[in-house]
Amino acid sequence: MAMTISEQGNVPHYLTVKDIQQVFRCGRDKAYRIVNTEGFPKMTLYGTILVHPDALNKWMSRHHNSEIY
């Protein structure tokens, strides 16, 4: 079961793909598939994918009964 952002304690202001790996307890390839899912709340800054924790929590709430990929 994936953790919500609030359960992680010290959370950076924006999450990277490496952080997404920890949230979903998955490898690098799967994390990239998740962040590249249509409608995933990401932004790209100088080639780095960033995700705001609040936007991720909202996205997870909206998709809690969905199968991603």
MMTF fields as JSON, N, C-alpha, C and O atoms, coordinates in Angstrom:
{
  "mmtfVersion": "1.0.0",
  "mmtfProducer": "UNKNOWN",
  "numBonds": 275,
  "numAtoms": 276,
  "numGroups": 69,
  "numChains": 1,
  "numModels": 1,
  "chainsPerModel": [1],
  "groupsPerChain": [69],
  "chainIdList": ["A"],
  "bondAtomList": [4, 2, 8, 6, 12, 10, 16, 14, 20, 18, 24, 22, 28, 26, 32, 30, 36, 34, 40, 38, 44, 42, 48, 46, 52, 50, 56, 54, 60, 58, 64, 62, 68, 66, 72, 70, 76, 74, 80, 78, 84, 82, 88, 86, 92, 90, 96, 94, 100, 98, 104, 102, 108, 106, 112, 110, 116, 114, 120, 118, 124, 122, 128, 126, 132, 130, 136, 134, 140, 138, 144, 142, 148, 146, 152, 150, 156, 154, 160, 158, 164, 162, 168, 166, 172, 170, 176, 174, 180, 178, 184, 182, 188, 186, 192, 190, 196, 194, 200, 198, 204, 202, 208, 206, 212, 210, 216, 214, 220, 218, 224, 222, 228, 226, 232, 230, 236, 234, 240, 238, 244, 242, 248, 246, 252, 250, 256, 254, 260, 258, 264, 262, 268, 266, 272, 270],
  "bondOrderList": [1, 1, 1, 1, 1, 1, 1, 1, 1, 1, 1, 1, 1, 1, 1, 1, 1, 1, 1, 1, 1, 1, 1, 1, 1, 1, 1, 1, 1, 1, 1, 1, 1, 1, 1, 1, 1, 1, 1, 1, 1, 1, 1, 1, 1, 1, 1, 1, 1, 1, 1, 1, 1, 1, 1, 1, 1, 1, 1, 1, 1, 1, 1, 1, 1, 1, 1, 1],
  "groupList": [{"groupName": "MET", "atomNameList": ["N", "CA", "C", "O"], "elementList": ["N", "C", "C", "O"], "formalChargeList": [0, 0, 0, 0], "bondAtomList": [1, 0, 2, 1, 3, 2], "bondOrderList": [1, 1, 2], "singleLetterCode": "M", "chemCompType": "L-PEPTIDE LINKING"}, {"groupName": "ALA", "atomNameList": ["N", "CA", "C", "O"], "elementList": ["N", "C", "C", "O"], "formalChargeList": [0, 0, 0, 0], "bondAtomList": [1, 0, 2, 1, 3, 2], "bondOrderList": [1, 1, 2], "singleLetterCode": "A", "chemCompType": "L-PEPTIDE LINKING"}, {"groupName": "THR", "atomNameList": ["N", "CA", "C", "O"], "elementList": ["N", "C", "C", "O"], "formalChargeList": [0, 0, 0, 0], "bondAtomList": [1, 0, 2, 1, 3, 2], "bondOrderList": [1, 1, 2], "singleLetterCode": "T", "chemCompType": "L-PEPTIDE LINKING"}, {"groupName": "ILE", "atomNameList": ["N", "CA", "C", "O"], "elementList": ["N", "C", "C", "O"], "formalChargeList": [0, 0, 0, 0], "bondAtomList": [1, 0, 2, 1, 3, 2], "bondOrderList": [1, 1, 2], "singleLetterCode": "I", "chemCompType": "L-PEPTIDE LINKING"}, {"groupName": "SER", "atomNameList": ["N", "CA", "C", "O"], "elementList": ["N", "C", "C", "O"], "formalChargeList": [0, 0, 0, 0], "bondAtomList": [1, 0, 2, 1, 3, 2], "bondOrderList": [1, 1, 2], "singleLetterCode": "S", "chemCompType": "L-PEPTIDE LINKING"}, {"groupName": "GLU", "atomNameList": ["N", "CA", "C", "O"], "elementList": ["N", "C", "C", "O"], "formalChargeList": [0, 0, 0, 0], "bondAtomList": [1, 0, 2, 1, 3, 2], "bondOrderList": [1, 1, 2], "singleLetterCode": "E", "chemCompType": "L-PEPTIDE LINKING"}, {"groupName": "GLN", "atomNameList": ["N", "CA", "C", "O"], "elementList": ["N", "C", "C", "O"], "formalChargeList": [0, 0, 0, 0], "bondAtomList": [1, 0, 2, 1, 3, 2], "bondOrderList": [1, 1, 2], "singleLetterCode": "Q", "chemCompType": "L-PEPTIDE LINKING"}, {"groupName": "GLY", "atomNameList": ["N", "CA", "C", "O"], "elementList": ["N", "C", "C", "O"], "formalChargeList": [0, 0, 0, 0], "bondAtomList": [1, 0, 2, 1, 3, 2], "bondOrderList": [1, 1, 2], "singleLetterCode": "G", "chemCompType": "PEPTIDE LINKING"}, {"groupName": "ASN", "atomNameList": ["N", "CA", "C", "O"], "elementList": ["N", "C", "C", "O"], "formalChargeList": [0, 0, 0, 0], "bondAtomList": [1, 0, 2, 1, 3, 2], "bondOrderList": [1, 1, 2], "singleLetterCode": "N", "chemCompType": "L-PEPTIDE LINKING"}, {"groupName": "VAL", "atomNameList": ["N", "CA", "C", "O"], "elementList": ["N", "C", "C", "O"], "formalChargeList": [0, 0, 0, 0], "bondAtomList": [1, 0, 2, 1, 3, 2], "bondOrderList": [1, 1, 2], "singleLetterCode": "V", "chemCompType": "L-PEPTIDE LINKING"}, {"groupName": "PRO", "atomNameList": ["N", "CA", "C", "O"], "elementList": ["N", "C", "C", "O"], "formalChargeList": [0, 0, 0, 0], "bondAtomList": [1, 0, 2, 1, 3, 2], "bondOrderList": [1, 1, 2], "singleLetterCode": "P", "chemCompType": "L-PEPTIDE LINKING"}, {"groupName": "HIS", "atomNameList": ["N", "CA", "C", "O"], "elementList": ["N", "C", "C", "O"], "formalChargeList": [0, 0, 0, 0], "bondAtomList": [1, 0, 2, 1, 3, 2], "bondOrderList": [1, 1, 2], "singleLetterCode": "H", "chemCompType": "L-PEPTIDE LINKING"}, {"groupName": "TYR", "atomNameList": ["N", "CA", "C", "O"], "elementList": ["N", "C", "C", "O"], "formalChargeList": [0, 0, 0, 0], "bondAtomList": [1, 0, 2, 1, 3, 2], "bondOrderList": [1, 1, 2], "singleLetterCode": "Y", "chemCompType": "L-PEPTIDE LINKING"}, {"groupName": "LEU", "atomNameList": ["N", "CA", "C", "O"], "elementList": ["N", "C", "C", "O"], "formalChargeList": [0, 0, 0, 0], "bondAtomList": [1, 0, 2, 1, 3, 2], "bondOrderList": [1, 1, 2], "singleLetterCode": "L", "chemCompType": "L-PEPTIDE LINKING"}, {"groupName": "LYS", "atomNameList": ["N", "CA", "C", "O"], "elementList": ["N", "C", "C", "O"], "formalChargeList": [0, 0, 0, 0], "bondAtomList": [1, 0, 2, 1, 3, 2], "bondOrderList": [1, 1, 2], "singleLetterCode": "K", "chemCompType": "L-PEPTIDE LINKING"}, {"groupName": "ASP", "atomNameList": ["N", "CA", "C", "O"], "elementList": ["N", "C", "C", "O"], "formalChargeList": [0, 0, 0, 0], "bondAtomList": [1, 0, 2, 1, 3, 2], "bondOrderList": [1, 1, 2], "singleLetterCode": "D", "chemCompType": "L-PEPTIDE LINKING"}, {"groupName": "PHE", "atomNameList": ["N", "CA", "C", "O"], "elementList": ["N", "C", "C", "O"], "formalChargeList": [0, 0, 0, 0], "bondAtomList": [1, 0, 2, 1, 3, 2], "bondOrderList": [1, 1, 2], "singleLetterCode": "F", "chemCompType": "L-PEPTIDE LINKING"}, {"groupName": "ARG", "atomNameList": ["N", "CA", "C", "O"], "elementList": ["N", "C", "C", "O"], "formalChargeList": [0, 0, 0, 0], "bondAtomList": [1, 0, 2, 1, 3, 2], "bondOrderList": [1, 1, 2], "singleLetterCode": "R", "chemCompType": "L-PEPTIDE LINKING"}, {"groupName": "CYS", "atomNameList": ["N", "CA", "C", "O"], "elementList": ["N", "C", "C", "O"], "formalChargeList": [0, 0, 0, 0], "bondAtomList": [1, 0, 2, 1, 3, 2], "bondOrderList": [1, 1, 2], "singleLetterCode": "C", "chemCompType": "L-PEPTIDE LINKING"}, {"groupName": "TRP", "atomNameList": ["N", "CA", "C", "O"], "elementList": ["N", "C", "C", "O"], "formalChargeList": [0, 0, 0, 0], "bondAtomList": [1, 0, 2, 1, 3, 2], "bondOrderList": [1, 1, 2], "singleLetterCode": "W", "chemCompType": "L-PEPTIDE LINKING"}],
  "groupTypeList": [0, 1, 0, 2, 3, 4, 5, 6, 7, 8, 9, 10, 11, 12, 13, 2, 9, 14, 15, 3, 6, 6, 9, 16, 17, 18, 7, 17, 15, 14, 1, 12, 17, 3, 9, 8, 2, 5, 7, 16, 10, 14, 0, 2, 13, 12, 7, 2, 3, 13, 9, 11, 10, 15, 1, 13, 8, 14, 19, 0, 4, 17, 11, 11, 8, 4, 5, 3, 12],
  "groupIdList": [1, 2, 3, 4, 5, 6, 7, 8, 9, 10, 11, 12, 13, 14, 15, 16, 17, 18, 19, 20, 21, 22, 23, 24, 25, 26, 27, 28, 29, 30, 31, 32, 33, 34, 35, 36, 37, 38, 39, 40, 41, 42, 43, 44, 45, 46, 47, 48, 49, 50, 51, 52, 53, 54, 55, 56, 57, 58, 59, 60, 61, 62, 63, 64, 65, 66, 67, 68, 69],
  "secStructList": [7, 7, 7, 7, 4, 4, 4, 4, 1, 1, 7, 7, 1, 1, 5, 7, 2, 2, 2, 2, 2, 2, 2, 2, 6, 7, 7, 2, 2, 2, 2, 2, 2, 2, 2, 6, 1, 6, 6, 7, 7, 7, 3, 3, 3, 6, 6, 3, 3, 3, 5, 7, 2, 2, 2, 2, 2, 2, 2, 2, 2, 2, 6, 6, 6, 7, 7, 7, 7],
  "xCoordList": [0.857, 0.0, 0.891, 1.833, 0.603, 1.401, 1.113, -0.01, 2.148, 1.995, 1.515, 1.798, 0.787, 0.468, 1.647, 2.481, 1.706, 2.821, 2.906, 4.002, 1.766, 1.773, 2.347, 2.786, 2.356, 2.891, 4.408, 5.016, 5.026, 6.46, 7.291, 8.509, 6.689, 7.475, 8.103, 7.394, 9.435, 10.153, 9.958, 10.467, 9.223, 8.915, 9.458, 9.203, 10.216, 10.677, 9.485, 8.406, 9.687, 8.589, 8.05, 6.837, 8.912, 8.512, 9.186, 10.308, 8.49, 9.017, 9.652, 9.2, 10.694, 11.338, 10.884, 10.15, 11.318, 10.974, 11.524, 10.893, 12.68, 13.255, 12.324, 12.154, 11.732, 10.765, 9.509, 8.946, 9.071, 7.895, 8.159, 7.255, 9.39, 9.764, 9.514, 9.002, 9.87, 9.684, 8.208, 7.757, 7.462, 6.037, 5.302, 4.507, 5.575, 4.871, 5.619, 5.149, 6.778, 7.596, 7.794, 7.426, 8.387, 8.591, 9.958, 10.645, 10.333, 11.599, 11.505, 10.45, 12.649, 12.774, 11.854, 11.152, 11.857, 11.042, 9.557, 8.847, 9.099, 7.681, 7.346, 6.268, 8.257, 8.022, 7.869, 7.008, 8.698, 8.571, 7.261, 6.655, 6.815, 5.514, 4.399, 3.459, 4.502, 3.482, 3.456, 2.394, 4.615, 4.63, 4.283, 3.898, 4.412, 4.049, 2.633, 2.227, 1.875, 0.471, -0.293, -0.047, -1.216, -2.01, -2.731, -3.385, -2.609, -3.278, -2.49, -2.942, -1.298, -0.487, -0.001, 0.426, -0.059, 0.251, 1.746, 2.273, 2.415, 3.854, 4.169, 3.365, 5.349, 5.893, 7.346, 7.968, 7.871, 9.262, 10.026, 9.652, 11.096, 11.922, 13.346, 14.009, 13.81, 15.155, 15.401, 16.485, 14.395, 14.529, 14.268, 14.301, 14.011, 13.727, 12.227, 11.589, 11.668, 10.241, 10.025, 10.685, 9.095, 8.772, 7.272, 6.458, 6.928, 5.528, 5.282, 6.017, 4.263, 3.92, 3.191, 2.273, 3.578, 2.959, 1.438, 0.752, 0.906, -0.555, -1.245, -2.292, -0.655, -1.228, -1.167, -2.093, -0.09, 0.012, -1.052, -1.688, -1.25, -2.29, -3.668, -4.453, -3.972, -5.271, -5.402, -6.454, -4.339, -4.358, -4.571, -5.352, -3.871, -4.014, -5.435, -5.98, -6.04, -7.412, -8.397, -9.322, -8.198, -9.089, -8.935, -9.866, -7.772, -7.484, -7.329, -6.709, -7.876, -7.63, -8.211, -7.742, -9.185, -9.737, -9.364, -9.969, -8.384, -7.997, -6.76, -5.967, -6.64, -5.412, -4.644, -5.148, -3.424, -2.598, -1.68, -1.142, -1.5, -0.751, -1.726, -1.359],
  "yCoordList": [-1.191, 0.0, 1.239, 1.328, 2.167, 3.381, 4.328, 4.405, 5.046, 6.03, 7.339, 7.644, 8.107, 9.457, 10.343, 9.973, 11.487, 12.387, 12.785, 12.858, 13.043, 13.504, 12.459, 12.812, 11.177, 10.127, 10.045, 9.312, 10.774, 10.656, 11.542, 11.375, 12.459, 13.331, 14.46, 15.288, 14.511, 15.564, 15.412, 14.47, 16.339, 16.272, 17.525, 18.637, 17.35, 18.541, 19.279, 18.709, 20.539, 21.345, 20.737, 20.736, 20.228, 19.519, 18.155, 18.002, 17.175, 15.824, 15.561, 16.086, 14.754, 14.331, 12.907, 12.299, 12.385, 11.005, 10.043, 9.031, 10.35, 9.507, 9.479, 8.432, 10.608, 10.664, 9.864, 9.19, 9.938, 9.181, 7.684, 6.929, 7.253, 5.855, 5.443, 4.354, 6.3, 5.996, 6.008, 5.155, 6.966, 7.068, 5.804, 5.245, 5.357, 4.207, 2.887, 1.827, 2.967, 1.77, 0.984, -0.186, 1.667, 1.051, 1.451, 2.297, 0.829, 1.137, 2.365, 2.98, 2.697, 3.895, 3.848, 4.818, 2.718, 2.623, 2.795, 3.505, 2.149, 2.249, 3.667, 4.176, 4.308, 5.69, 6.614, 7.494, 6.415, 7.231, 6.942, 7.854, 5.682, 5.373, 6.096, 6.599, 6.148, 6.828, 8.32, 8.874, 8.973, 10.428, 10.805, 11.944, 9.866, 10.143, 9.699, 9.744, 9.268, 8.936, 10.214, 11.267, 10.115, 11.28, 11.855, 11.125, 13.147, 13.819, 13.851, 14.441, 13.216, 13.246, 14.676, 15.339, 15.163, 16.578, 16.867, 17.04, 16.917, 17.174, 18.456, 18.963, 18.958, 20.029, 19.669, 18.955, 20.16, 19.878, 21.192, 22.158, 21.208, 22.404, 22.039, 21.276, 22.584, 22.29, 20.786, 20.305, 20.051, 18.615, 17.767, 16.539, 18.399, 17.667, 17.667, 18.719, 16.477, 16.349, 16.655, 16.079, 17.566, 17.963, 17.805, 18.052, 17.394, 17.178, 17.83, 17.57, 18.669, 19.275, 18.237, 17.583, 18.07, 17.054, 17.16, 16.138, 18.367, 18.531, 18.046, 17.401, 18.359, 17.917, 16.397, 15.775, 15.795, 14.337, 13.703, 12.726, 14.252, 13.716, 13.801, 12.858, 14.922, 15.074, 14.064, 13.446, 13.892, 12.946, 11.523, 10.754, 11.184, 9.854, 9.643, 8.547, 10.663, 10.551, 10.319, 9.517, 11.018, 10.867, 9.505, 9.029, 8.877, 7.628, 6.444, 5.446, 6.532, 5.476, 4.121, 3.106, 4.049, 2.768, 2.471, 1.608, 3.175, 3.018, 2.132, 1.987, 1.556, 0.832, 1.718, 2.093, 2.045, 2.937, 2.092, 1.083, 2.497, 1.981, 1.254, 0.704],
  "zCoordList": [0.0, 0.0, 0.0, 0.787, -0.856, -0.968, 0.184, 0.681, 0.597, 1.666, 1.066, -0.092, 1.86, 1.426, 1.795, 2.622, 1.188, 1.423, 2.892, 3.448, 3.528, 4.918, 5.874, 6.968, 5.486, 6.339, 6.274, 7.054, 5.369, 5.172, 6.091, 6.15, 6.794, 7.664, 6.888, 6.315, 6.858, 6.147, 4.652, 4.043, 4.063, 2.641, 1.973, 2.435, 0.874, 0.157, -0.44, -0.603, -0.76, -1.305, -2.593, -2.807, -3.444, -4.651, -4.649, -4.168, -5.189, -5.243, -6.6, -7.618, -6.61, -7.844, -8.159, -7.38, -9.289, -9.644, -8.591, -8.284, -8.047, -6.981, -5.765, -5.141, -5.433, -4.328, -4.672, -3.81, -5.932, -6.372, -6.22, -5.864, -6.486, -6.282, -4.829, -4.57, -3.899, -2.48, -2.095, -1.331, -2.62, -2.301, -2.74, -1.984, -3.967, -4.521, -4.327, -4.743, -3.697, -3.464, -4.748, -4.855, -5.717, -7.025, -7.554, -6.981, -8.651, -9.301, -10.191, -10.343, -10.77, -11.595, -12.819, -13.106, -13.541, -14.759, -14.449, -15.161, -13.397, -13.039, -12.586, -12.894, -11.859, -11.422, -12.631, -12.638, -13.645, -14.863, -15.589, -16.15, -15.586, -16.201, -15.45, -16.065, -14.116, -13.31, -13.628, -13.913, -13.58, -13.796, -15.225, -15.486, -16.155, -17.548, -17.879, -19.04, -16.87, -17.047, -17.387, -16.799, -18.335, -18.72, -17.501, -16.757, -17.307, -16.201, -14.907, -13.926, -14.884, -13.665, -13.436, -14.381, -12.186, -11.892, -11.794, -10.695, -12.913, -12.91, -13.657, -14.44, -13.395, -14.217, -14.476, -13.69, -15.564, -15.903, -15.885, -16.55, -15.115, -14.971, -15.353, -14.651, -16.463, -16.964, -17.069, -16.741, -17.525, -17.721, -16.487, -16.565, -15.357, -14.12, -13.869, -13.869, -13.653, -13.365, -11.89, -11.025, -11.608, -10.243, -10.007, -10.897, -8.802, -8.438, -7.081, -6.128, -6.984, -5.706, -4.857, -5.352, -3.589, -2.728, -2.626, -2.625, -2.543, -2.454, -3.723, -3.661, -4.873, -6.143, -6.248, -6.771, -5.759, -5.785, -4.902, -5.297, -3.712, -2.818, -3.458, -3.363, -4.11, -4.783, -5.915, -6.077, -6.699, -7.801, -7.269, -7.829, -6.187, -5.594, -5.075, -5.209, -4.489, -3.996, -5.135, -5.009, -6.243, -7.396, -8.074, -8.725, -7.926, -8.626, -7.679, -8.046, -6.476, -5.491, -5.884, -5.368, -6.751, -7.215, -8.664, -9.3, -9.175, -10.582, -10.698, -9.768, -11.872, -12.204, -13.169, -14.228, -12.79, -13.594, -14.465, -14.009, -15.707, -16.827, -17.666, -18.703]
}
